[in-house]
Amino acid sequence: MSREFLGGPFRHGLTFIATLAFVASFFGSRLFATLFPNTVVMQGGIHLHHFWYGIALISVAGWMGIAWRNERLYRLYAVLYGLGAGFVGDEVGLLLTFNNYQSELTYLFFIAAISFVIIATLFLRYRAQLQEELLKLSLRERVAMVGVYLTGFSVFFFFLSSGVSLVGIPLALGGLGILIWVYARRRKPRTVQPAAR
C-alpha cells in the first residue's frame, strides 16, 4: 500500500473494500439462510446467530486497527470490519423484532447503510464542488427544491389506503403552495425607490 494513499485523512480504497465486504457478507448470509433455512448452529441448546460472529469480527478489526497500526494490514482490517458488519446487518430485523429473520427492517437497514456510505463518500470526495454549487443557490431556489420534494413525496401517500392517503393532501398542498409562492416572488417586479433629496 503506497504512503501516498495512506497520507490523506480519508481512505477511499479502504472504504471501498469494507463496503464491498459488507455487501458480499450481507447477501452471502441472506442467500445461505434462504437456501438452507433449517441449518442452524446450536451449542448447548442455544441457537448461535451469525450476528455474534459479526460483532466479534467488528471488534477484532477495530481493536487491531487501534492497537496494531500496520500499513500492510489495513486492507485486512477493512475486510474483517465489512464482513462483520454484513453479518450483523443481515440480522438487524431479527434483532429489532426479537425473532423475525425475514423482517423488512433488514432490507431498510441495508438500503440506509449503503445510501449513507455513498453520500458520505461523495461528500468527502467532492466537498469543494458541492459547496461551490450548493452555496450559490439563492434562498428562492432552495425553497423551490423543498416544494418540489414535498409535492413529489406526497404522491406516495395517494397510493396507500384511504386513511393514510389523507396525509398526502397537506404535503401536496404545502409543496404546491411553496412552488406558487416562489414563482410569484420571482415574477414580481421590483419597484424602484425614488432617490431622497
CORCORQUI-V611961 format. One record per backbone hydrogen bond with DSSP energy under -1.0 kcal/mol. NH is the residue of the N-H (numbers start at 1). CO is the residue of the C=O. If there is no record, write none. Layout:
nh = [NH;NH]
co = [CO;CO]
//
This chain:
nh = [6;15;16;17;18;19;20;21;22;23;24;25;26;27;28;29;30;31;32;33;34;35;36;39;43;46;48;52;54;55;56;57;58;59;60;61;62;63;64;65;66;67;68;73;77;78;79;80;81;82;83;84;85;86;87;88;89;90;92;95;96;97;99;103;106;108;109;110;111;112;113;114;115;116;117;118;119;120;121;122;123;124;125;126;130;131;132;133;134;135;137;142;143;144;145;146;147;148;149;150;151;152;153;154;159;160;165;167;168;171;172;173;174;175;176;177;178;179;180;181;182;183;184;185;186;187;188]
co = [2;11;12;13;14;15;16;17;18;19;20;21;22;23;24;25;26;27;28;29;30;31;32;36;46;43;41;49;50;51;52;53;54;55;56;57;58;59;60;61;62;63;64;70;73;74;75;76;77;78;79;80;81;82;83;84;85;86;89;91;92;93;94;100;103;104;105;106;107;108;109;110;111;112;113;114;115;116;117;118;119;120;121;122;126;127;128;129;130;131;134;138;139;140;141;142;143;144;145;146;147;148;149;150;156;157;161;164;165;167;168;169;170;171;172;173;174;175;176;177;178;179;180;181;182;183;184]
//
